[in-house]
Structure formats: structure tokens, C-alpha cells
């Protein structure tokens, strides 16, 4: 693991929350995009040495929609920056760590991502986030 790349926060309304982070907290907005495979709209906010990723569900099928319905808005995951996500996933499996997918999935900005099951990480949902091939 290289760093904490970002902290994912589930929100009901992306536009309202962006205003809070940019106008109230004074943090710059980096980009907004849709991750269709995950059914979310995301906004990345620059928080200095890490980013904040705001996640708004695009449908009731989205895992973020289900998270908000069950737990409300708030911290969803911590993303750990990695290079060579496939190898990192294999290493974790060898150590008995349970992952939520067999292969990495497309993430924001051309990244690849995979999640560690919270039962393997003391109740915290960690995302492996590999943007080494994305050009970012």
C-alpha cells in the first residue's frame, strides 16, 4: 500500500455537498464524473495530502444507495493507493483476506479498484485503488 488516496463519503445530493466542501471548507473541486459500472456520480475534492470522494447513487441498484438507506450519509470507505492491483489482490488472498470481487473493476478516472470485505478488516471497507495506468 502506498498511501491513503482518498476517503469515500456517501451523499444523497452531490451538488449540495460540493457547495459545502468548496464554499464552506474552501477546498478545491477537482472533477465530477459518472462511474456507470458502479451506478454512482462522484466528485473529487482536493484535501491537501489526500482527496475526498463524494459518491451519489445514480439508481436504487447502486451499492451507495443501499448504504445510505441502511446507514445514512457518511464515510463509506478508505481507498488505499496501490500499483499492480491484480498482484496485490493475489497477495491478500494468499493471506486469507476476503475480497468483494475476483477481478478489479473500472473506477473513476480510468482507475482499477477492488474492495476488501469489512469482515477481513475489522469492520472497515477498504478500497484498493490503482491509477498507475490511468495517466493521473
N, CA, C and O of each residue as an XYZ file, in Angstrom:
544
protein
N       0.847     -1.164      0.000
C       0.000      0.000      0.000
C       0.899      1.235      0.000
O       1.864      1.321      0.759
N       0.564      2.174     -0.856
C       1.406      3.359     -0.995
C       0.956      4.543     -0.146
O       1.785      5.260      0.414
N      -0.355      4.749     -0.049
C      -0.872      5.913      0.654
C      -2.387      5.778      0.828
O      -3.008      4.853      0.305
N      -2.957      6.713      1.566
C      -4.412      6.847      1.563
C      -4.709      7.775      0.398
O      -4.442      8.974      0.467
N      -5.263      7.219     -0.672
C      -5.546      8.011     -1.868
C      -6.747      8.918     -1.654
O      -6.711     10.104     -1.984
N      -7.810      8.351     -1.099
C      -8.995      9.164     -0.837
C      -9.882      8.512      0.209
O      -9.741      7.333      0.536
N     -10.796      9.315      0.718
C     -11.825      8.837      1.646
C     -13.155      9.023      0.938
O     -13.505     10.133      0.535
N     -13.898      7.927      0.787
C     -15.182      7.960      0.093
C     -16.312      8.282      1.065
O     -16.439      7.654      2.117
N     -17.130      9.265      0.703
C     -18.249      9.682      1.541
C     -19.536      9.571      0.725
O     -19.666     10.193     -0.330
N     -20.479      8.781      1.217
C     -21.768      8.594      0.550
C     -22.660      9.798      0.831
O     -22.812     10.215      1.979
N     -23.250     10.354     -0.232
C     -24.139     11.517     -0.102
C     -25.393     11.310     -0.940
O     -25.380     10.602     -1.946
N     -26.463     11.937     -0.507
C     -27.714     11.867     -1.275
C     -27.698     12.821     -2.463
O     -28.202     12.486     -3.535
N     -27.114     14.023     -2.278
C     -27.141     15.043     -3.316
C     -25.736     15.601     -3.502
O     -25.247     16.365     -2.669
N     -25.105     15.223     -4.576
C     -23.733     15.611     -4.854
C     -23.573     17.126     -4.950
O     -22.647     17.690     -4.368
N     -24.467     17.782     -5.677
C     -24.335     19.222     -5.893
C     -24.402     20.008     -4.584
O     -23.636     20.952     -4.392
N     -25.302     19.632     -3.693
C     -25.393     20.309     -2.399
C     -24.129     20.096     -1.576
O     -23.630     21.030     -0.948
N     -23.617     18.892     -1.576
C     -22.427     18.588     -0.778
C     -21.172     19.255     -1.341
O     -20.299     19.672     -0.579
N     -21.076     19.357     -2.656
C     -19.925     20.039     -3.259
C     -19.849     21.471     -2.741
O     -18.769     21.958     -2.407
N     -20.989     22.140     -2.677
C     -21.037     23.516     -2.179
C     -20.478     23.604     -0.763
O     -19.738     24.536     -0.448
N     -20.822     22.649      0.088
C     -20.295     22.654      1.449
C     -18.767     22.572      1.441
O     -18.095     23.359      2.108
N     -18.228     21.625      0.688
C     -16.779     21.414      0.684
C     -16.026     22.572      0.035
O     -14.943     22.936      0.494
N     -16.587     23.159     -1.032
C     -15.879     24.237     -1.729
C     -16.121     25.603     -1.094
O     -15.173     26.359     -0.887
N     -17.377     25.932     -0.783
C     -17.689     27.267     -0.262
C     -17.444     27.395      1.238
O     -16.887     28.395      1.692
N     -17.850     26.403      2.000
C     -17.710     26.482      3.456
C     -16.300     26.104      3.894
O     -15.667     26.837      4.654
N     -15.805     24.957      3.416
C     -14.485     24.497      3.832
C     -13.350     25.081      2.990
O     -12.188     25.042      3.396
N     -13.690     25.624      1.813
C     -12.683     26.259      0.971
C     -11.761     25.296      0.247
O     -10.643     25.665     -0.113
N     -12.212     24.065      0.027
C     -11.403     23.062     -0.669
C     -11.726     23.079     -2.159
O     -12.890     23.242     -2.527
N     -10.732     22.915     -3.022
C     -10.990     22.947     -4.458
C     -11.618     21.650     -4.999
O     -11.241     20.545     -4.610
N     -12.573     21.826     -5.896
C     -13.179     20.717     -6.630
C     -12.244     20.347     -7.768
O     -11.843     21.209     -8.550
N     -11.894     19.064     -7.865
C     -11.004     18.602     -8.923
C     -11.762     18.143    -10.160
O     -11.422     18.525    -11.279
N     -12.791     17.323     -9.960
C     -13.557     16.829    -11.106
C     -14.832     16.145    -10.629
O     -14.951     15.731     -9.475
N     -15.775     16.042    -11.552
C     -17.021     15.298    -11.346
C     -17.134     14.331    -12.510
O     -16.861     14.697    -13.653
N     -17.533     13.101    -12.229
C     -17.753     12.133    -13.307
C     -18.723     11.054    -12.856
O     -19.024     10.918    -11.670
N     -19.201     10.296    -13.824
C     -20.067      9.151    -13.550
C     -19.243      7.881    -13.697
O     -18.469      7.731    -14.642
N     -19.420      6.971    -12.750
C     -18.843      5.632    -12.859
C     -20.035      4.708    -13.084
O     -20.653      4.214    -12.140
N     -20.333      4.493    -14.344
C     -21.545      3.773    -14.731
C     -21.564      2.349    -14.181
O     -22.617      1.853    -13.781
N     -20.406      1.691    -14.159
C     -20.360      0.304    -13.672
C     -20.775      0.200    -12.207
O     -21.263     -0.843    -11.773
N     -20.582      1.279    -11.442
C     -20.947      1.277    -10.019
C     -22.227      2.060     -9.753
O     -22.687      2.137     -8.614
N     -22.803      2.643    -10.810
C     -24.034      3.430    -10.706
C     -23.901      4.585     -9.708
O     -24.765      4.790     -8.856
N     -22.789      5.341     -9.834
C     -22.564      6.497     -8.961
C     -22.036      7.681     -9.758
O     -21.339      7.523    -10.760
N     -22.388      8.865     -9.286
C     -21.741     10.116     -9.695
C     -20.749     10.440     -8.596
O     -21.078     10.365     -7.412
N     -19.536     10.799     -8.986
C     -18.517     11.097     -7.988
C     -17.926     12.478     -8.219
O     -17.832     12.960     -9.348
N     -17.535     13.096     -7.121
C     -16.796     14.354     -7.168
C     -15.554     14.168     -6.318
O     -15.625     13.662     -5.198
N     -14.418     14.580     -6.855
C     -13.181     14.530     -6.094
C     -12.840     15.934     -5.617
O     -12.787     16.882     -6.401
N     -12.612     16.043     -4.319
C     -12.267     17.295     -3.658
C     -10.815     17.176     -3.188
O     -10.428     16.159     -2.612
N     -10.020     18.209     -3.432
C      -8.619     18.209     -3.007
C      -8.541     18.625     -1.540
O      -8.903     19.744     -1.177
N      -8.063     17.709     -0.708
C      -7.917     17.989      0.727
C      -6.444     17.978      1.128
O      -6.095     17.551      2.228
N      -5.592     18.448      0.233
C      -4.162     18.519      0.548
C      -3.440     17.234      0.216
O      -3.196     16.938     -0.954
N      -3.095     16.463      1.240
C      -2.319     15.241      1.001
C      -3.192     14.033      0.668
O      -2.679     12.925      0.518
N      -4.491     14.233      0.552
C      -5.410     13.170      0.121
C      -6.603     13.824     -0.563
O      -6.690     15.051     -0.625
N      -7.505     13.025     -1.066
C      -8.723     13.539     -1.682
C      -9.940     13.038     -0.917
O      -9.891     12.027     -0.216
N     -11.014     13.765     -1.071
C     -12.318     13.329     -0.589
C     -13.129     12.991     -1.829
O     -13.233     13.802     -2.749
N     -13.703     11.794     -1.853
C     -14.539     11.363     -2.971
C     -15.978     11.342     -2.486
O     -16.336     10.531     -1.632
N     -16.804     12.229     -3.027
C     -18.224     12.231     -2.708
C     -18.915     11.304     -3.694
O     -18.684     11.389     -4.900
N     -19.769     10.412     -3.178
C     -20.432      9.407     -4.011
C     -21.942      9.558     -3.908
O     -22.513      9.418     -2.827
N     -22.584      9.845     -5.030
C     -24.044      9.963     -5.091
C     -24.596      8.810     -5.925
O     -24.141      8.599     -7.050
N     -25.560      8.063     -5.403
C     -26.118      6.961     -6.196
C     -26.887      7.478     -7.409
O     -27.581      8.492     -7.337
N     -26.747      6.758     -8.529
C     -27.483      7.101     -9.742
C     -28.767      6.291     -9.868
O     -29.628      6.609    -10.688
N     -28.893      5.255     -9.066
C     -30.098      4.428     -9.105
C     -30.251      3.707     -7.777
O     -29.343      3.702     -6.946
N     -31.397      3.106     -7.593
C     -31.639      2.322     -6.385
C     -30.866      1.010     -6.396
O     -30.813      0.317     -5.380
N     -30.271      0.662     -7.525
C     -29.459     -0.552     -7.637
C     -28.039     -0.328     -7.148
O     -27.301     -1.289     -6.928
N     -27.653      0.907     -6.978
C     -26.297      1.254     -6.559
C     -26.023      0.802     -5.129
O     -26.885      0.906     -4.257
N     -24.820      0.303     -4.905
C     -24.414     -0.066     -3.547
C     -24.432      1.161     -2.632
O     -24.683      1.037     -1.434
N     -24.168      2.331     -3.188
C     -24.192      3.567     -2.385
C     -25.617      3.897     -1.966
O     -25.834      4.346     -0.840
N     -26.593      3.685     -2.844
C     -27.996      3.894     -2.461
C     -28.353      2.992     -1.281
O     -28.959      3.438     -0.307
N     -27.974      1.728     -1.380
C     -28.280      0.770     -0.317
C     -27.565      1.136      0.977
O     -28.125      0.985      2.062
N     -26.331      1.616      0.866
C     -25.569      2.046      2.045
C     -26.286      3.198      2.747
O     -26.464      3.177      3.965
N     -26.699      4.209      1.967
C     -27.367      5.373      2.550
C     -28.696      4.978      3.177
O     -29.040      5.466      4.254
N     -29.445      4.105      2.521
C     -30.727      3.656      3.081
C     -30.533      2.950      4.418
O     -31.350      3.093      5.328
N     -29.457      2.194      4.532
C     -29.207      1.415      5.747
C     -28.512      2.223      6.847
O     -28.855      2.100      8.023
N     -27.537      3.047      6.463
C     -26.685      3.718      7.457
C     -26.747      5.231      7.426
O     -26.265      5.889      8.347
N     -27.337      5.794      6.375
C     -27.343      7.246      6.227
C     -26.082      7.732      5.538
O     -25.179      6.954      5.232
N     -26.039      9.027      5.303
C     -24.875      9.612      4.657
C     -23.665      9.544      5.592
O     -23.812      9.574      6.814
N     -22.488      9.453      5.012
C     -21.283      9.455      5.828
C     -20.155      8.682      5.185
O     -20.228      8.304      4.016
N     -19.115      8.452      5.959
C     -17.930      7.770      5.436
C     -18.309      6.364      4.978
O     -18.909      5.589      5.722
N     -17.948      6.062      3.754
C     -18.246      4.767      3.148
C     -17.006      3.881      3.104
O     -17.071      2.703      3.455
N     -15.871      4.446      2.673
C     -14.656      3.643      2.558
C     -13.402      4.504      2.630
O     -13.446      5.726      2.490
N     -12.286      3.822      2.853
C     -10.964      4.431      2.781
C     -10.248      3.746      1.624
O     -10.143      2.520      1.585
N      -9.755      4.549      0.678
C      -9.089      3.995     -0.500
C      -7.581      4.042     -0.322
O      -7.006      5.095     -0.046
N      -6.954      2.891     -0.483
C      -5.511      2.770     -0.371
C      -4.905      2.694     -1.772
O      -5.266      1.828     -2.569
N      -3.993      3.598     -2.056
C      -3.343      3.608     -3.357
C      -2.408      2.421     -3.512
O      -1.598      2.142     -2.628
N      -2.517      1.725     -4.633
C      -1.647      0.589     -4.943
C      -1.207      0.677     -6.401
O      -1.822      1.372     -7.210
N      -0.145     -0.029     -6.715
C       0.267     -0.238     -8.108
C       0.273     -1.737     -8.319
O       0.722     -2.487     -7.451
N      -0.224     -2.184     -9.471
C      -0.298     -3.618     -9.735
C      -1.386     -4.279     -8.904
O      -1.124     -5.194     -8.123
N      -2.605     -3.802     -9.087
C      -3.721     -4.244     -8.246
C      -3.955     -5.752     -8.312
O      -4.296     -6.366     -7.301
N      -3.778     -6.351     -9.481
C      -4.002     -7.791     -9.599
C      -3.066     -8.567     -8.676
O      -3.492     -9.499     -7.994
N      -1.794     -8.182     -8.657
C      -0.823     -8.829     -7.773
C      -1.134     -8.586     -6.307
O      -0.989     -9.489     -5.484
N      -1.560     -7.373     -5.974
C      -1.907     -7.053     -4.585
C      -3.109     -7.880     -4.145
O      -3.150     -8.356     -3.010
N      -4.088     -8.055     -5.031
C      -5.252     -8.882     -4.704
C      -4.825    -10.322     -4.452
O      -5.293    -10.955     -3.506
N      -3.945    -10.835     -5.288
C      -3.456    -12.212     -5.116
C      -2.714    -12.356     -3.789
O      -2.895    -13.345     -3.078
N      -1.872    -11.365     -3.454
C      -1.142    -11.398     -2.179
C      -2.110    -11.421     -0.999
O      -1.921    -12.184     -0.051
N      -3.126    -10.601     -1.057
C      -4.098    -10.548      0.043
C      -4.859    -11.866      0.173
O      -5.077    -12.355      1.282
N      -5.262    -12.440     -0.963
C      -5.970    -13.730     -0.920
C      -5.089    -14.804     -0.273
O      -5.573    -15.621      0.511
N      -3.802    -14.799     -0.605
C      -2.871    -15.773     -0.019
C      -2.787    -15.631      1.497
O      -2.494    -16.597      2.201
N      -3.043    -14.436      1.990
C      -3.011    -14.182      3.429
C      -4.376    -14.409      4.082
O      -4.555    -14.139      5.270
N      -5.342    -14.909      3.294
C      -6.658    -15.210      3.828
C      -7.620    -14.040      3.872
O      -8.670    -14.119      4.508
N      -7.265    -12.943      3.192
C      -8.126    -11.763      3.169
C      -9.229    -11.976      2.134
O      -8.967    -12.392      1.006
N     -10.458    -11.687      2.534
C     -11.618    -11.833      1.654
C     -11.830    -10.536      0.874
O     -11.864     -9.451      1.453
N     -11.970    -10.662     -0.439
C     -12.228     -9.521     -1.315
C     -13.660     -9.598     -1.825
O     -14.256    -10.674     -1.854
N     -14.214     -8.452     -2.228
C     -15.603     -8.419     -2.696
C     -15.744     -8.749     -4.179
O     -16.862     -8.876     -4.677
N     -14.622     -8.889     -4.895
C     -14.682     -9.276     -6.310
C     -13.459    -10.127     -6.634
O     -12.428    -10.047     -5.966
N     -13.599    -10.943     -7.674
C     -12.487    -11.787     -8.102
C     -11.472    -11.015     -8.932
O     -10.284    -11.338     -8.927
N     -11.936    -10.004     -9.640
C     -11.084     -9.198    -10.520
C     -11.305     -7.723    -10.196
O     -12.353     -7.359     -9.664
N     -10.323     -6.867    -10.513
C     -10.533     -5.432    -10.340
C     -11.644     -4.940    -11.270
O     -11.881     -5.509    -12.336
N     -12.314     -3.874    -10.842
C     -13.379     -3.267    -11.646
C     -12.946     -1.864    -12.068
O     -12.071     -1.267    -11.441
N     -13.557     -1.340    -13.128
C     -13.219      0.033    -13.537
C     -13.679      1.029    -12.477
O     -14.774      0.910    -11.928
N     -12.830      2.007    -12.202
C     -13.158      3.049    -11.244
C     -13.091      4.421    -11.895
O     -12.970      4.527    -13.115
N     -13.169      5.452    -11.100
C     -13.144      6.824    -11.595
C     -11.811      7.125    -12.274
O     -10.763      6.622    -11.868
N     -11.870      7.951    -13.312
C     -10.661      8.423    -13.964
C      -9.822      7.363    -14.636
O      -8.620      7.558    -14.812
N     -10.410      6.258    -15.013
C      -9.659      5.194    -15.668
C      -8.884      4.306    -14.711
O      -8.020      3.537    -15.131
N      -9.189      4.411    -13.434
C      -8.503      3.584    -12.436
C      -9.076      2.175    -12.420
O     -10.090      1.886    -13.056
N      -8.396      1.304    -11.674
C      -8.914     -0.029    -11.365
C      -9.105     -0.085     -9.862
O      -8.325      0.499     -9.110
N     -10.149     -0.792     -9.417
C     -10.403     -0.845     -7.986
C     -10.982     -2.180     -7.573
O     -11.573     -2.906     -8.372
N     -10.792     -2.477     -6.302
C     -11.365     -3.668     -5.683
C     -11.515     -3.356     -4.195
O     -10.770     -2.552     -3.637
N     -12.485     -4.004     -3.572
C     -12.739     -3.746     -2.149
C     -12.375     -4.959     -1.305
O     -12.585     -6.105     -1.703
N     -11.825     -4.675     -0.131
C     -11.574     -5.700      0.880
C     -12.844     -5.815      1.718
O     -13.387     -4.807      2.168
N     -13.309     -7.021      1.924
C     -14.523     -7.227      2.721
C     -14.297     -6.707      4.136
O     -13.266     -7.000      4.741
N     -15.242     -5.939      4.670
C     -15.076     -5.397      6.028
C     -14.852     -6.470      7.100
O     -14.236     -6.193      8.129
N     -15.339     -7.675      6.870
C     -15.116     -8.741      7.850
C     -13.649     -9.159      7.901
O     -13.220     -9.792      8.866
N     -12.879     -8.811      6.875
C     -11.447     -9.109      6.870
C     -10.613     -7.931      7.360
O      -9.388     -8.026      7.436
N     -11.271     -6.820      7.691
C     -10.502     -5.624      8.072
C     -11.148     -4.869      9.234
O     -11.254     -3.642      9.215
N     -11.572     -5.622     10.235
C     -12.091     -5.037     11.472
C     -13.246     -4.063     11.248
O     -13.349     -3.041     11.926
N     -14.112     -4.392     10.289
C     -15.315     -3.594     10.065
C     -15.143     -2.396      9.158
O     -16.102     -1.656      8.938
N     -13.940     -2.178      8.618
C     -13.693     -1.037      7.733
C     -13.690     -1.520      6.291
O     -13.045     -2.518      5.970
N     -14.412     -0.813      5.417
C     -14.396     -1.122      3.991
C     -13.215     -0.385      3.373
O     -13.213      0.844      3.294
N     -12.205     -1.149      2.933
C     -11.045     -0.570      2.257
C     -11.157     -0.836      0.765
O     -11.567     -1.913      0.334
N     -10.787      0.162     -0.002
C     -10.727      0.036     -1.452
C      -9.266      0.009     -1.866
O      -8.474      0.841     -1.422
N      -8.911     -0.935     -2.707
C      -7.610     -0.919     -3.369
C      -7.815     -0.081     -4.624
O      -8.702     -0.380     -5.424
N      -7.016      0.956     -4.811
C      -7.242      1.931     -5.862
C      -5.969      2.097     -6.674
O      -4.993      2.675     -6.196
N      -5.978      1.593     -7.898
C      -4.796      1.604     -8.754
C      -5.025      2.545     -9.930
O      -5.788      2.239    -10.845
N      -4.355      3.693     -9.894
C      -4.473      4.634    -11.005
C      -3.172      4.722    -11.784
O      -2.947      5.680    -12.523
N      -2.313      3.715    -11.617
C      -0.994      3.742    -12.268
C      -1.091      3.698    -13.787
O      -0.188      4.182    -14.469
N      -2.155      3.135    -14.328
C      -2.311      3.053    -15.785
C      -3.282      4.089    -16.319
O      -3.546      4.127    -17.521
N      -3.824      4.936    -15.437
C      -4.877      5.876    -15.839
C      -4.325      7.180    -16.388
O      -5.059      7.950    -17.008
N      -3.040      7.439    -16.168
C      -2.463      8.689    -16.624
C      -2.618      9.834    -15.636
O      -2.176     10.950    -15.909
N      -3.241      9.575    -14.492
C      -3.406     10.637    -13.484
C      -2.164     10.787    -12.654
O      -2.119     11.630    -11.758
